[in-house]
Amino acid sequence: MENNTMNLKQLYEEDYLLWLEQNIKLLSDRQLQEIDYDHLIEELESLGRSEKRTVESLMKQLLIHLLLYQYWTTEHQKNANHWTVEILSFRDQLNEELDSKTIYNYAREKLDKIYQSAVKLATKKSTLILPNQCPYSFEQILDENWLPQPKITTY
């Protein structure tokens, strides 16, 4: 038993996929004493962090494009179609990631922090002065049929 656990620990370093397959088989067979718990815990924690990073990244990109679509009036005519496609794409990917209630709640909770990061990037790209607080509700951000009204200025 201990020898198998040592082999799994070594296998983790040498052949991750085989390590994963063997641990899955051990779990399926309920051979819990054989599992490489240390690396398994590490991988599960990493998986959770990865899901959160994915949601943060998709939401940030979505917010950047919503801001550009709404506020970058001098570029609107030239880029509106591109921004719309990007908004739809990021929104679709984000909505797929938010199937889990836990990750949905995480995204809602982190909206202000993610928005601040999105504003920095959108400002850097456009040199616009953008709202300090997110002008969109969480529901609007996720709504596949919603786009903000462009702030068209008249001269």
C-alpha positions as CSV (number, residue, x, y, z in Angstrom):
1,M,0.0,0.0,0.0
2,E,2.7,2.5,1.0
3,N,4.8,1.5,-1.9
4,N,1.9,2.2,-4.3
5,T,1.4,5.6,-2.7
6,M,5.1,6.4,-3.2
7,N,4.8,5.3,-6.8
8,L,1.8,7.6,-7.3
9,K,3.7,10.5,-5.8
10,Q,6.6,9.9,-8.2
11,L,4.2,9.3,-11.1
12,Y,2.7,12.7,-10.4
13,E,6.0,14.3,-11.3
14,E,6.7,12.1,-14.3
15,D,3.3,11.5,-16.0
16,Y,0.5,13.7,-14.8
17,L,-2.2,12.1,-17.0
18,L,-1.4,8.6,-16.0
19,W,-1.3,9.8,-12.3
20,L,-4.7,11.3,-12.8
21,E,-6.1,8.2,-14.4
22,Q,-4.8,5.9,-11.7
23,N,-6.2,8.1,-8.9
24,I,-9.6,8.2,-10.7
25,K,-9.5,4.4,-10.9
26,L,-8.6,4.1,-7.2
27,L,-11.5,6.5,-6.3
28,S,-13.9,4.5,-8.5
29,D,-12.8,1.3,-6.9
30,R,-13.1,2.8,-3.5
31,Q,-9.4,2.0,-2.8
32,L,-9.1,5.2,-0.7
33,Q,-6.0,4.1,1.2
34,E,-4.0,4.0,-2.1
35,I,-4.8,7.5,-3.3
36,D,-2.1,10.2,-3.5
37,Y,-4.0,12.6,-1.2
38,D,-1.4,15.4,-1.0
39,H,-1.3,15.9,-4.8
40,L,-5.0,15.3,-5.2
41,I,-5.8,18.0,-2.7
42,E,-3.3,20.3,-4.4
43,E,-5.0,19.7,-7.8
44,L,-8.5,20.2,-6.5
45,E,-7.5,23.5,-4.9
46,S,-5.8,24.5,-8.2
47,L,-8.9,23.6,-10.1
48,G,-11.1,25.9,-8.0
49,R,-8.6,28.8,-8.4
50,S,-8.5,28.2,-12.2
51,E,-12.3,28.4,-12.4
52,K,-12.3,31.7,-10.5
53,R,-9.6,33.1,-12.7
54,T,-11.5,32.1,-15.9
55,V,-14.7,33.8,-14.7
56,E,-12.7,36.9,-13.6
57,S,-11.0,37.1,-17.0
58,L,-14.2,36.6,-19.1
59,M,-16.1,39.2,-17.0
60,K,-13.2,41.7,-17.3
61,Q,-13.1,41.3,-21.1
62,L,-16.9,41.6,-21.2
63,L,-16.9,44.8,-19.2
64,I,-14.1,46.3,-21.2
65,H,-16.1,45.8,-24.4
66,L,-19.3,47.1,-22.9
67,L,-17.5,50.2,-21.8
68,L,-15.9,50.7,-25.2
69,Y,-19.2,50.1,-26.9
70,Q,-21.0,52.6,-24.7
71,Y,-18.5,55.4,-24.2
72,W,-15.9,55.4,-27.1
73,T,-18.1,57.5,-29.4
74,T,-15.3,58.5,-31.8
75,E,-14.7,54.8,-32.6
76,H,-18.2,53.6,-32.3
77,Q,-19.2,53.6,-36.0
78,K,-16.0,51.8,-37.0
79,N,-15.9,49.3,-34.1
80,A,-19.5,48.7,-33.0
81,N,-19.9,45.4,-34.8
82,H,-16.6,44.1,-33.6
83,W,-17.4,45.1,-30.0
84,T,-20.9,43.6,-30.3
85,V,-19.4,40.2,-31.4
86,E,-16.8,40.3,-28.6
87,I,-19.6,41.1,-26.0
88,L,-21.7,38.2,-27.3
89,S,-18.8,35.8,-27.3
90,F,-17.5,36.8,-23.8
91,R,-21.0,36.8,-22.4
92,D,-21.8,33.4,-23.8
93,Q,-18.5,31.9,-22.4
94,L,-19.1,33.6,-19.1
95,N,-22.7,32.3,-18.8
96,E,-21.4,28.8,-19.5
97,E,-19.0,29.1,-16.6
98,L,-21.6,30.4,-14.2
99,D,-23.6,27.2,-14.1
100,S,-22.4,26.5,-10.6
101,K,-24.2,28.6,-8.0
102,T,-20.9,28.9,-6.1
103,I,-19.0,30.4,-9.0
104,Y,-22.1,32.6,-9.9
105,N,-22.1,34.0,-6.4
106,Y,-18.3,34.5,-6.5
107,A,-18.6,36.5,-9.8
108,R,-21.4,38.7,-8.3
109,E,-19.4,39.3,-5.2
110,K,-16.2,40.3,-7.2
111,L,-18.0,42.5,-9.7
112,D,-16.7,45.8,-8.3
113,K,-13.1,44.5,-8.1
114,I,-13.3,43.2,-11.7
115,Y,-14.9,46.4,-12.9
116,Q,-12.0,48.4,-11.5
117,S,-9.5,46.3,-13.4
118,A,-11.6,46.6,-16.6
119,V,-11.8,50.4,-16.3
120,K,-8.0,50.7,-16.0
121,L,-7.6,48.7,-19.2
122,A,-10.4,50.4,-21.1
123,T,-9.1,53.8,-20.1
124,K,-5.6,52.9,-21.2
125,K,-6.9,51.7,-24.6
126,S,-9.3,54.7,-25.2
127,T,-8.0,57.5,-23.0
128,L,-11.6,58.0,-21.9
129,I,-12.8,59.1,-18.5
130,L,-15.1,56.3,-17.5
131,P,-17.4,55.9,-14.5
132,N,-15.8,54.9,-11.2
133,Q,-18.7,52.6,-10.3
134,C,-20.0,49.9,-12.6
135,P,-22.9,51.4,-14.6
136,Y,-24.3,48.0,-15.3
137,S,-26.2,45.6,-13.1
138,F,-25.0,42.0,-12.8
139,E,-28.2,40.9,-14.6
140,Q,-27.5,43.3,-17.5
141,I,-24.0,42.1,-17.9
142,L,-25.2,38.5,-18.3
143,D,-28.3,39.3,-20.4
144,E,-27.6,38.0,-23.9
145,N,-30.1,40.5,-25.4
146,W,-28.9,43.6,-23.6
147,L,-26.4,46.2,-24.8
148,P,-25.9,49.6,-23.3
149,Q,-27.0,52.7,-25.2
150,P,-24.0,54.4,-26.8
151,K,-23.3,57.9,-25.4
152,I,-23.4,59.6,-28.8
153,T,-22.2,63.2,-28.5
154,T,-23.4,65.9,-30.8
155,Y,-21.2,68.8,-31.8
